[in-house]
């Protein structure tokens, strides 16, 4: 029988892939205004978006980068991941499957 590592121990894949994935998702939510502005600009500009949407792209990058470089934000996402992992270890049901039962806003 395989023994689970201590609750706070993180494997490389968790540190380097899974937690950053949560960070990206949450940062996009928190930068939703910049995401919307950039998306609208791209839709309105067609192939000229590279030139026309620099301001929106810079604002979006700045917002996302501020979150990625915030140690408190990393800790928040790490704790969220650990909570999800602990719940999975108890129930055997991945978070995404549990969340699929809830209505989505998208």
N, C-alpha and C positions, 0 to 999 in steps of 0.2 A: 504494500500500500504506500502510495506517495504521500509524503508529508508536506503540507503547505508551508512556505517560508513565513517568517514573522510578518505580522500585519503591515508594518511600515517599510519592509524591504521591497525595493524596486529592481526589476531586471532591466537590462539595457534597453530592450524593446519598449518597455513601459516608459522609461525616462526619455528615450530618443524618438519614439514614434507615437505611442498612444496618448501620453500627456500633451505633447505638442499639438496633436490632432484636436483635443478638447480645447486647447488654447486658441487654435485657429477658428474653431466654430464659435466660441464665446466672443472672441475679438470681433468677428464679423457681425455678430448680433449687436455688440456695443458700438460698433462703427457703422450701424445700419444707414444712418443719414448719408455718410460719405459713400457707402456702397451704392445706395440709390442714386446719388448725384452722378457717380461715375458710370453706372449702368445706363442711366438716361442719356448722358452725354454720348456714350458709345452708340446707342441706338439712333440718336439724332444725327450723328456725324458720319456714319457709314465708314468707308475706307479712310477717311481723313481723321479718324478718331485718335490716331497716334499723335497727330499735331494738335488737334482741337481740344483734347481732353487732358492735357498735361497738368493743368491746375487741379482738376478733380482727382487724377491719378496720384498726384503728390499729396493731396489732403488725405486720401485713403491710405496710402503707404505710411504717412506720418502717424495716423491714428492707430493702425495695426501695429506698427513698430513700437509705439509707446506702450501698448499692452504686452507685446512679446518681451520687452526689456524690463518689465515691472516684476520684481521678485515676489511681491505680494500676490500678484495675479497668477504667477506660476504656482505658488503655494495653494491658492484657492482651487486651481484646476487639478493639482495633485491630490488634494483632499477629496475633491469630487470623484476623481478616478479611483482612489482607495475605497471610497464608500461604495461605488459601483462594483468594484472587484469583490469586496466583502459580501455584498448582497448576492453576487453571482455564486460565490463559494457556498453560501447558505442555501440558495434556491436552485442553482443549476440553470437558471433562466437568464440569458444575456439581457442587458438593459434595453437594447433596441427592441427585442421581442416584447418586453414588458410595456415599453412605451408605445408600441404599435397598437395596443389595445385602446389607447387614449386617442381622441380625435385630434387631428393636427390642424394648425392654423394656416398652413400653406396650401 
